[in-house]
Amino acid sequence: MKKRYIILAIVFLGIAAGLLTLPATVEKTPVTPTELLMDIHSNNRFINSDQLAKRIIDGDPVLFLVDVRDKAEYDKYTLPGAINIPFDQLLNDDWRGYLNQNVNDIVFFSNDDVLAEQAWVLCKQLGFKHLYVLDGGLNYWFETIMQPKMPKATEPTEAFDLYTFREGASIYFGAGSVAVPVPAEPKPKPQVKKTIPVQKKVKASAEGGC
């Protein structure tokens, strides 16, 4: 919960900067801070990875996925059918027709929540409708859909039903053909071999002389 509030603080800082740089062609729809805060605290903007996976698999015709990361990240991996609108280009006139509409459910996503939430608040502030955020972003998508974990034997039947769905979804989304980012494990430090000094034997001189 604490993490969520930290993210929201970052979002508002980003929004404050973003609203100052709105293009002159963008009309600002009056949205009161109270209305915006109520929408934020309701958490109705979030769609979880299981809900999104089902809608993609079902071919939901009103689903419109927007990847707000940069093009390099988008080219490396994105969700099926998603278009790339980098966050710094979000308010360009080229994209306004895609975002300001009343038909599709627009789902913003990024690696985590931060950029996607900023995109949501910016567009919400402008009066755009049917806006959502992928909860946990692609990081949580990989954790739940692409790499589902087997429930413990003590968990309820619902947990196993969910796992079965995620297993099927991971196959649908080609888990075996996608390079899942795994943090590199720290390499063990090389052990320094201890050297034990060996004293050379000194030959004893023979007693007596020639």
Secondary structure, DSSP 8 states (H G I E B T S, - for coil): -HHHHHHHHHHHHHHHHHHHT--TTS------HHHHHHHHHH-TTEE-HHHHHHHHHTT-TTEEEEE-S-HHHHHH---TT-EE--GGGTTSHHHHHHHS-SSSEEEEE-SSSHHHHHHHHHHHHTT--SEEEETTHHHHHIIIIIS-----TTS-HHHHHHHHHHHHHHHHTTGGGS----------------------------SS--
